[in-house]
Amino acid sequence: MIDPKETISTIPKVLDEGAWHLESDTTDVKIYSKYGVCNSTVIGFKTITEHPVSALEVFELLKDVNKAMELVNDQFIRGEVLESWPTDFDPQGNLVRTSFSMPWPFTNREFPHGQHTKKLDETTYIVGYTPIERGDIPVQDGFIRCPMYISGQRITQLQNGACKVEHLMVYELGGSVSPKFQDGIMKAGHIGAYKAEWRKLREVLFPQPLEDVSNSSLSRLMVDALSESKSWKKIKDAKTGHVSSERLAYCPKIIYRTEIEVVAPIRQVVDVLADKSLEYLGKWNKEFIQGFVLKELSITPEKAEWLIHVQYATPGPISNREYVYYFSREWLSDSEAIILYCSVQHDKPVPTGFERSILYPTVHRCISTENGTIIEHLLATDLKGKLGSVQDGLLKSGLVDAHIRDLNSQTKLFKEIAQ
């Protein structure tokens, strides 16, 4: 039987091997395949995702495979701890069994395996699944036991404030499913399932509780995103600015970038976009209904943080949208300020006629110029509900036009303020 130490040391080596074939790349989920991984006779899969939370938070969830699968895998039936399996590096290690449903006419499958974890260094964690051969553990009625190979996750804290999860999974379905059938007819289904599973993980991890939001990590992530998005192709021009759009790894939806230069001085601009944002939002965004400061978290001249609740109108009969988010303003220097937005968990009931949308890490950065102020903006949102399902398709041109209206309205507003 494989020693769990071997599992922990093998996972990084296999993930870093060459010759992985990219099967699917939606930016937020990348899926690779490779035949013969971990000495198997089937295709193994590597899935890579990034999340706008800390590596420790992801590790705390994934180190319990039973809990994690219940939350992210739609085919999961149940998970059990069969017995303790302590090691010198993980005294809390266990032998577990996870059970999954299979589409008709296939028999359901079970996976007994060891689960052990190790913190490799200050930024990296490993969750390892060790294959076992135990004839004394009976197969459940109505199930087939799958031959499994070394699998698991590497969870890494990135310098930009996000974390990366690399998932390695190698197994044979067994029973009447031959390796050839599994690697051929069923391959697309596996890829689709991994994509859905690891997007679901992001939904489980985000939004966070307010107390878990790290302003410094959020700031690093947004500065990095602004830098990466600088090269995006313009898709439409406003009077004094433009709109571009692309995808970034931490968000499952298209992200919009706008850039505009206004004639007002930076102090006035930051006042309008941050400290007095709820007073001015309706003057440049026609969909804005109302907004409230739910809580002042900290207020100083250099930095301020709030908990905000805002509501926006959408064309009937579709539900209006609302957000509850962490909001901050920080002066990086006399000539530069950063304004951060990030949805958080909140128990405030959603009113009738509204859908609570998700604001993934979002930013305004204001930079003073000779002529006034440059405003860079990244908006990362999941509108949820019916709008969320079409926002990257049928709704995209309408969202671009809405950004153009906002930019033109901001140009007019700041011109009036500066006079």
Residue pairs with C-beta under 8 A, 6 or more apart in sequence:
1 131
1 132
1 133
2 130
2 131
2 132
2 150
3 130
4 85
4 87
4 89
4 90
4 93
4 114
4 116
4 128
4 130
5 87
5 89
6 130
6 150
7 114
7 116
7 128
7 129
7 130
7 150
7 152
8 89
8 116
8 118
8 126
8 128
10 38
10 150
11 126
11 128
11 150
11 151
11 152
11 153
11 154
11 168
12 120
12 126
12 154
14 37
14 38
14 44
14 150
14 168
15 46
15 154
15 166
15 168
17 34
19 34
20 32
20 33
20 34
20 46
21 32
21 33
21 34
22 30
22 31
22 32
23 31
23 32
23 33
23 45
23 191
24 30
24 31
24 191
24 195
25 31
26 195
26 247
26 252
27 247
27 248
27 249
28 49
28 50
28 199
28 202
28 247
28 248
28 249
28 250
28 251
28 252
29 47
29 48
29 49
29 194
29 195
29 198
29 199
30 47
30 48
30 49
31 45
31 46
31 47
31 48
31 191
31 194
31 195
32 45
32 46
32 47
32 48
33 43
33 44
33 45
33 46
33 187
33 191
34 43
34 44
34 46
35 42
35 43
35 44
35 183
36 44
37 43
37 44
37 149
37 168
37 170
38 44
38 149
38 150
38 151
38 170
39 149
40 149
40 170
40 171
40 172
41 172
41 179
42 170
42 171
42 172
42 179
42 182
42 183
43 182
43 183
43 187
44 149
44 168
44 169
44 170
45 167
45 168
45 169
45 170
45 190
45 191
45 194
46 166
46 167
46 168
47 166
47 167
47 169
47 194
47 195
47 197
47 198
48 164
48 165
48 166
48 167
49 164
49 165
49 167
49 198
49 199
49 201
49 202
49 249
50 158
50 162
50 163
50 164
50 165
50 249
50 250
51 58
51 162
51 163
51 165
51 201
51 202
51 205
51 206
51 250
52 161
52 162
52 206
52 218
52 221
52 250
52 251
52 342
52 360
52 361
53 162
53 163
53 205
53 206
53 208
53 212
54 157
54 163
54 214
54 217
55 123
55 124
55 125
55 155
55 156
55 157
55 163
56 125
56 157
57 163
57 205
57 208
57 212
58 155
58 163
58 165
58 201
58 205
59 117
59 125
59 127
59 155
61 67
61 68
61 71
61 201
61 204
61 205
62 68
62 127
62 153
62 155
62 165
63 115
63 117
63 125
63 127
65 79
65 96
65 98
65 115
65 127
65 129
66 78
66 79
66 80
66 81
66 96
66 98
67 79
68 201
69 76
69 79
69 98
70 76
70 79
71 200
71 201
71 204
72 197
72 198
72 200
72 201
72 204
73 100
73 197
73 200
74 196
74 197
74 200
75 100
75 101
75 102
75 193
76 98
76 99
76 100
76 101
77 99
77 100
77 101
77 108
78 98
78 99
79 96
79 97
79 98
79 99
80 96
80 97
81 94
81 95
81 96
82 94
82 95
82 96
82 97
82 112
82 137
83 94
83 95
84 93
84 94
84 95
85 93
85 94
85 95
85 114
85 115
85 116
86 92
86 93
87 93
87 116
89 116
89 118
90 116
90 117
90 118
92 117
93 114
93 115
93 116
93 117
94 114
94 115
95 112
95 113
95 114
95 115
95 132
96 112
96 113
96 114
96 115
97 110
97 111
97 112
97 113
97 137
98 110
98 111
98 113
99 108
99 109
99 110
99 111
99 140
99 143
100 108
100 109
100 110
100 111
101 108
102 108
102 109
102 173
106 173
106 175
106 176
106 177
107 142
107 143
107 144
107 175
108 142
108 143
108 144
109 143
109 144
109 145
109 146
109 173
109 174
110 139
110 140
110 143
110 144
110 145
110 146
111 145
111 146
111 148
111 171
112 132
112 134
112 137
112 145
113 129
113 130
113 131
113 132
113 148
113 151
114 128
114 129
114 130
114 131
114 132
115 127
115 128
115 129
115 130
116 127
116 128
116 130
117 125
117 126
117 127
117 128
118 125
118 126
118 128
119 125
119 126
120 126
122 157
123 156
123 157
124 154
124 155
124 156
124 157
125 154
125 155
125 156
126 152
126 153
126 154
126 155
127 152
127 153
127 155
128 150
128 151
128 152
129 148
129 150
129 151
129 152
130 150
131 147
131 148
131 149
131 150
139 145
144 173
144 174
144 175
145 174
146 171
146 172
146 173
146 174
147 171
147 172
147 174
148 170
148 171
148 172
149 170
149 171
150 168
150 170
151 168
151 169
151 170
151 171
152 167
152 168
153 165
153 166
153 167
153 168
154 165
154 166
154 168
155 163
155 164
155 165
155 166
156 163
156 164
156 165
156 166
157 163
158 164
159 220
160 220
160 221
160 223
160 224
160 225
161 214
161 216
161 217
161 218
161 219
161 220
161 221
161 224
162 217
162 221
162 249
162 250
165 198
165 201
167 194
167 198
169 194
172 179
172 182
173 182
173 186
177 186
199 252
202 252
206 343
206 358
206 360
207 342
207 343
207 344
207 345
207 358
208 344
208 345
209 344
209 345
210 307
210 326
210 344
210 345
210 346
213 326
213 342
213 344
215 305
215 328
215 330
215 340
218 326
218 328
218 340
218 342
218 361
219 330
219 338
219 340
221 250
221 361
222 338
222 340
222 361
222 362
222 363
222 365
222 378
223 338
223 365
225 248
225 250
225 255
225 361
225 363
225 378
226 363
226 365
226 376
226 378
228 248
229 244
229 246
229 248
229 255
229 257
229 378
232 244
232 245
232 246
232 257
233 244
234 242
234 243
234 244
235 242
235 243
235 244
235 245
235 400
236 242
236 243
236 400
236 401
236 403
236 404
237 243
237 404
238 258
238 260
238 403
238 404
238 407
238 408
238 411
239 407
239 408
239 411
240 260
240 261
240 262
240 407
240 411
241 258
241 259
241 260
241 261
241 375
241 407
241 411
242 258
242 259
242 260
243 256
243 257
243 258
243 400
243 403
243 404
243 407
244 256
244 257
244 258
245 254
245 255
245 256
245 257
245 396
245 400
246 254
246 255
246 257
247 253
247 254
247 255
248 255
248 380
250 360
250 361
250 380
251 360
251 361
251 380
251 382
252 382
253 360
253 380
253 381
253 382
253 388
253 391
253 392
254 391
254 392
254 396
255 360
255 378
255 379
255 380
256 378
256 379
256 399
256 400
256 403
257 376
257 377
257 378
257 379
258 375
258 376
258 377
258 379
258 403
258 406
258 407
259 374
259 375
259 376
259 377
260 374
260 375
260 407
260 410
260 411
261 369
261 371
261 372
261 373
261 374
261 375
262 269
262 372
262 373
262 375
262 410
262 411
262 414
262 415
262 418
263 371
263 372
263 414
263 415
263 418
264 272
264 372
264 373
264 414
264 415
264 417
264 418
265 368
265 372
265 373
265 418
266 335
266 336
266 337
266 366
266 367
266 368
266 372
266 373
268 414
268 417
268 418
269 366
269 372
269 373
269 375
269 414
270 329
270 331
270 337
270 339
270 366
272 280
272 413
272 414
272 417
273 280
273 339
273 364
273 366
273 375
274 304
274 327
274 329
274 337
274 339
274 364
275 304
275 329
277 291
277 327
278 291
278 292
278 293
278 308
278 310
280 413
281 288
281 291
281 310
282 288
283 409
283 413
284 406
284 409
284 410
284 413
285 312
285 406
285 409
286 405
286 409
287 312
287 313
287 314
287 402
288 310
288 311
288 312
288 313
289 310
289 311
289 312
289 313
289 320
290 310
290 311
291 308
291 309
291 310
291 311
292 308
292 309
292 310
293 306
293 307
293 308
294 306
294 307
294 308
294 309
294 324
294 346
294 348
295 306
295 307
296 304
296 305
296 306
297 305
297 306
297 307
297 326
298 304
298 305
299 305
301 331
302 330
302 331
303 328
303 329
303 330
303 331
304 328
304 329
304 330
305 326
305 327
305 328
306 326
306 327
306 328
307 324
307 325
307 326
307 327
307 344
307 346
308 323
308 324
308 325
308 326
308 327
309 322
309 323
309 324
309 346
309 348
310 322
310 323
310 325
311 320
311 321
311 322
311 354
312 320
312 321
312 322
313 320
314 320
314 321
314 387
318 385
318 386
318 387
319 353
319 354
319 355
319 385
320 353
320 354
320 355
321 354
321 355
321 356
321 357
321 383
321 384
321 387
322 350
322 351
322 354
322 355
322 356
322 357
323 343
323 356
323 357
323 358
323 359
324 343
324 344
324 346
324 348
324 356
325 341
325 342
325 343
325 344
325 359
326 340
326 341
326 342
326 343
326 344
327 339
327 340
327 341
328 339
328 340
329 337
329 338
329 339
329 340
330 337
330 338
330 339
330 340
331 337
332 338
334 368
335 367
335 368
336 365
336 366
336 367
336 368
337 365
337 366
338 363
338 364
338 365
338 366
339 363
339 364
339 365
339 366
340 361
340 362
340 363
341 359
341 361
341 362
341 363
342 359
342 360
342 361
342 362
343 357
343 358
343 359
343 360
350 356
355 383
355 384
355 385
355 387
356 384
357 381
357 382
357 383
357 384
357 388
358 381
358 382
358 384
359 380
359 381
360 380
360 381
360 382
361 380
362 378
362 379
362 380
362 381
363 376
363 377
363 378
364 375
364 376
364 377
365 375
365 376
365 377
366 373
366 374
366 375
366 376
367 373
367 374
367 376
372 414
372 418
373 414
375 410
379 403
382 388
382 391
383 391
383 395
387 395
391 399
